Amino acid sequence: MINNSGHQHKNHHLFDPKNIQRLESEERKTQQDPQKIIKLFSLDASDIVADLGCGTGYFTIPISSIVNKVYGSDIQQEMLDYLTQKIQKQNITNIELLLSKDVNQIPLQSESVTALLSVMTLHEFQDKNQMIKEIYRVLKPGGKAMVIDFKKEATVPGPPVSIRVSQQQAIDLFTKEKMNLGDSQDLKSHYLLVFQK
């Protein structure tokens, strides 16, 4: 994939947009029911949410019906183009899409969101420590980050086990950056962790 500066991303584990339908399959709904997961995040109408690696809007769209505003960011323009069409068809007005031009930065102002969602992105971060610093930076004081990723074991189709981040590794990465672990849930093939700034 080429980013705006013309450089190729060295990350070979990016999701291939050719498989876009897999992100919205019935199989995914059994693994990750968006409504159930969003309830665990305890969002309300005053929240401003960032959906990191928003993809096809699997979480972005349902969250938009609850909160004040959602920023959907992705490093793949194809994903944002696909999601733009869905947003327009559904006449949703409180989602803003952002192309992330730097894989180690979130294209948002400091302390601009009350909640952040990172679904299936932790294993893709090239510089995990830097990205968690970025998550901390964009969250308002008291803001929450919900992290969902693959367990580090051979489960459903997904990235190679070698690049997956275990639940304990994820906890260590976030708590090292002064984020406190709140809730944690087991989602069959994935784990769900909620951290607070």
C-alpha positions as CSV (number, residue, x, y, z in Angstrom):
1,M,0.0,0.0,0.0
2,I,1.3,3.5,-0.9
3,N,0.7,6.3,1.5
4,N,0.3,10.0,0.5
5,S,4.0,10.6,0.7
6,G,4.6,7.9,-2.0
7,H,6.3,5.5,0.5
8,Q,5.2,2.0,0.7
9,H,4.2,0.8,4.1
10,K,6.5,-1.9,5.3
11,N,3.7,-3.5,7.2
12,H,2.8,-6.7,5.3
13,H,0.1,-7.7,7.8
14,L,-2.4,-5.0,6.8
15,F,-5.8,-6.3,6.1
16,D,-6.3,-6.7,2.3
17,P,-9.2,-4.6,1.1
18,K,-10.1,-7.4,-1.4
19,N,-11.4,-9.3,1.6
20,I,-13.6,-6.4,2.7
21,Q,-16.8,-8.6,2.9
22,R,-15.1,-10.8,5.6
23,L,-15.2,-7.7,7.9
24,E,-19.0,-7.7,7.8
25,S,-19.7,-11.5,7.7
26,E,-22.2,-13.3,9.8
27,E,-19.2,-15.4,11.2
28,R,-17.7,-12.2,12.5
29,K,-21.0,-11.3,14.2
30,T,-20.8,-14.5,16.2
31,Q,-17.2,-13.8,17.2
32,Q,-17.7,-10.1,17.9
33,D,-21.3,-8.9,18.2
34,P,-20.9,-5.1,17.8
35,Q,-24.0,-4.2,19.9
36,K,-22.9,-6.4,22.9
37,I,-19.4,-5.1,22.7
38,I,-20.5,-1.5,22.5
39,K,-22.7,-2.0,25.6
40,L,-19.6,-3.1,27.6
41,F,-18.0,0.3,26.7
42,S,-20.7,2.3,28.5
43,L,-20.8,5.1,26.0
44,D,-23.3,8.0,26.2
45,A,-24.6,10.9,24.2
46,S,-21.8,13.3,25.4
47,D,-19.0,11.0,24.2
48,I,-16.6,11.8,21.4
49,V,-15.1,8.6,20.1
50,A,-12.1,7.7,17.9
51,D,-12.3,4.3,16.1
52,L,-8.7,3.5,15.2
53,G,-8.4,1.4,12.1
54,C,-12.1,1.8,11.5
55,G,-12.1,-0.4,8.3
56,T,-15.7,-0.8,7.0
57,G,-17.3,0.9,10.0
58,Y,-18.3,-2.3,11.7
59,F,-18.2,-0.5,15.1
60,T,-18.1,3.2,13.8
61,I,-21.6,3.1,12.5
62,P,-23.4,1.5,15.5
63,I,-21.5,3.8,17.9
64,S,-22.5,6.9,15.9
65,S,-26.2,6.3,16.9
66,I,-25.2,6.6,20.6
67,V,-22.6,9.3,20.9
68,N,-22.0,13.0,20.0
69,K,-19.3,12.3,17.4
70,V,-17.1,9.6,16.0
71,Y,-13.8,10.0,14.2
72,G,-13.0,7.0,12.1
73,S,-9.4,6.7,11.1
74,D,-7.7,4.2,8.8
75,I,-4.4,4.1,6.9
76,Q,-6.1,2.6,3.9
77,Q,-8.0,4.9,1.6
78,E,-10.0,2.0,0.1
79,M,-11.5,1.3,3.5
80,L,-12.5,5.0,4.0
81,D,-14.0,5.1,0.5
82,Y,-16.1,2.1,1.2
83,L,-17.2,3.5,4.6
84,T,-18.0,6.9,3.1
85,Q,-20.6,5.3,0.8
86,K,-22.2,3.5,3.7
87,I,-22.4,6.7,5.7
88,Q,-23.9,8.6,2.8
89,K,-26.5,5.9,2.2
90,Q,-27.6,5.9,5.8
91,N,-27.5,9.8,6.1
92,I,-25.2,9.7,9.1
93,T,-23.9,13.2,10.0
94,N,-21.8,12.7,13.1
95,I,-18.9,10.6,11.6
96,E,-15.7,12.2,10.4
97,L,-13.3,10.0,8.5
98,L,-9.5,10.6,8.7
99,L,-6.8,9.1,6.6
100,S,-3.9,8.3,8.8
101,K,-0.8,9.3,6.8
102,D,1.8,8.1,9.4
103,V,1.4,4.6,10.8
104,N,2.8,5.7,14.1
105,Q,0.5,8.7,14.6
106,I,-3.2,9.3,15.2
107,P,-4.5,12.2,13.1
108,L,-6.3,13.9,16.1
109,Q,-5.6,16.8,18.4
110,S,-4.3,16.1,22.0
111,E,-7.1,15.4,24.5
112,S,-9.8,15.5,21.8
113,V,-11.7,12.3,22.5
114,T,-13.4,10.8,25.6
115,A,-13.2,7.2,24.3
116,L,-11.1,5.3,21.8
117,L,-11.7,1.9,20.2
118,S,-8.8,-0.2,18.9
119,V,-10.2,-3.3,17.3
120,M,-7.8,-5.8,15.7
121,T,-5.2,-3.0,15.3
122,L,-2.8,-3.7,18.2
123,H,-1.0,-6.5,16.4
124,E,-0.7,-4.3,13.3
125,F,1.0,-1.3,15.1
126,Q,4.6,-1.2,13.9
127,D,5.8,0.8,17.0
128,K,3.4,-0.4,19.7
129,N,4.9,1.8,22.4
130,Q,4.6,4.9,20.3
131,M,1.0,4.1,19.3
132,I,0.0,3.7,22.9
133,K,1.6,7.0,23.7
134,E,-0.5,8.4,20.9
135,I,-3.7,6.8,22.3
136,Y,-2.8,8.4,25.7
137,R,-2.2,11.8,24.0
138,V,-5.6,12.0,22.2
139,L,-7.7,10.9,25.2
140,K,-9.1,13.5,27.5
141,P,-8.2,13.0,31.2
142,G,-10.4,10.1,32.5
143,G,-10.9,8.9,28.9
144,K,-11.1,5.2,28.1
145,A,-9.6,3.0,25.5
146,M,-11.2,-0.3,24.5
147,V,-8.8,-2.8,23.0
148,I,-9.9,-6.0,21.2
149,D,-7.4,-8.3,19.6
150,F,-6.7,-11.9,18.7
151,K,-5.5,-14.2,21.5
152,K,-1.9,-15.3,20.9
153,E,-3.0,-18.9,19.9
154,A,-4.2,-20.6,16.8
155,T,-7.8,-19.5,16.7
156,V,-10.1,-18.3,13.9
157,P,-8.5,-17.2,10.6
158,G,-6.4,-14.1,11.4
159,P,-2.8,-12.9,11.4
160,P,0.0,-15.4,12.1
161,V,0.3,-16.3,15.8
162,S,3.8,-15.0,15.7
163,I,2.7,-11.4,15.3
164,R,-0.3,-11.6,17.7
165,V,-0.1,-9.8,21.1
166,S,-1.1,-11.8,24.1
167,Q,-3.6,-10.3,26.6
168,Q,-0.8,-10.0,29.2
169,Q,1.5,-8.3,26.7
170,A,-1.3,-5.8,25.9
171,I,-1.9,-5.1,29.6
172,D,1.9,-4.6,30.1
173,L,2.1,-2.2,27.1
174,F,-0.8,0.0,28.3
175,T,0.0,0.1,32.0
176,K,3.6,1.1,31.2
177,E,2.1,4.2,29.6
178,K,0.2,5.2,32.8
179,M,-3.1,3.7,31.6
180,N,-5.1,1.7,34.2
181,L,-6.8,-1.5,33.4
182,G,-10.5,-1.4,34.1
183,D,-12.6,-4.2,32.6
184,S,-11.5,-7.3,30.8
185,Q,-13.6,-9.8,28.9
186,D,-13.1,-13.1,27.1
187,L,-14.6,-13.1,23.5
188,K,-13.8,-16.8,22.4
189,S,-11.0,-16.1,20.0
190,H,-10.3,-12.6,21.2
191,Y,-9.8,-10.6,24.4
192,L,-11.3,-7.3,25.3
193,L,-9.6,-4.8,27.6
194,V,-10.7,-1.4,28.8
195,F,-8.0,1.0,29.9
196,Q,-8.5,4.5,31.5
197,K,-6.2,7.5,31.3
